[in-house]
Amino acid sequence: MQSVSDSLRVFQPEDSISEAEVMARRLEVQQLVAAMKNKDLTDEQLNEIVKRIGQIGQAQDASGIIDWLNATKVNWVVKENSLESLGKLGGPEAQAFLIKELTKEMPRDIDLDYYGDIQATLRSNAAVALGRCGDESTIDLLVQLSNDESQFKRVREACLKAIRMIKNRSSRAEE
């Protein structure tokens, strides 16, 4: 008969802390995603939630933010922070959502002084977040948008920044 000590794997404190931390973070992200659906939260509280998810989450957590954004009308500042968090989380789902936000067609009957500035801000943030994702497959789109004179200047500059971010990340990975 095998003794209890023989059947247990060798305990490594750093392994258990790492595993425990990963489990705690997963649980916290799940709770934060559930909390985002609370209609009584203020924009400030929502900002803190999406920022926290961006800090501790992983790529698979992007779906929680994306589903929430698709189902909820949010203040543009909350959306701005959500885009930033998606860039930190990365992954194919975040990347697809950021591309959609970056290339979204603007309504034709808008007040460009107000709405246009908000759209430029959101698109710029989507471009930089896309750069943070670091996927080289997005470079062609970013180059195209950076050369498109119909885009806001701020968006074109953000696309160039995103390209630099991706190339810097790629060159560090090669070293």
C-alpha positions, 0 to 999 in steps of 0.5 A: 500500500502506498503511503500518503506522503508517497502519493503526494507530489513534492510541494513547491511553495512557489507553485502553490502561490502561483496556482492560488494567485491564478485561481484567485484572479480567475475568480475575481475576473468572473465576479467583476464581469458579473458586477458590470451588469449591475445597472446601479453602478456609476461610470466611475465604478465601471471604469475601475472594474474594466481597468481591473479586468485589464490588469489581472485578466487573460485573453479569454476574459475579453469576451466578458467586456465585449459581450457587456459593451455589445449589450450596454450603452456606456459612457464614452469614457467607460468605452475608452477604458474598456478598449484599453483593457481589451488591448492589455488582455489581447487575444483574437476576440479582443483583436477582432473587436478592436478592429471593428471599433477602429474601422466602424463607419461614422454616421453621416448626420452627426455633429462633428465638433462633438461626436467626431472628437469622441469618435477620434478618441475612441478610434485612437484608443482602439488603434493603440490597444490593437498595437498593444495586442501585438499581432503582426497581421494587423499591420497592413490595416494600420498602415492603410488607416495611417495613410487614409486622409479621410481619417482623423489626424489623431487616428492616423497618428495612433495607427503609426504608434500601434505599428511601432508598438507591434514592430518593437514587440516583434524585434524584442521577441526575436532577440 
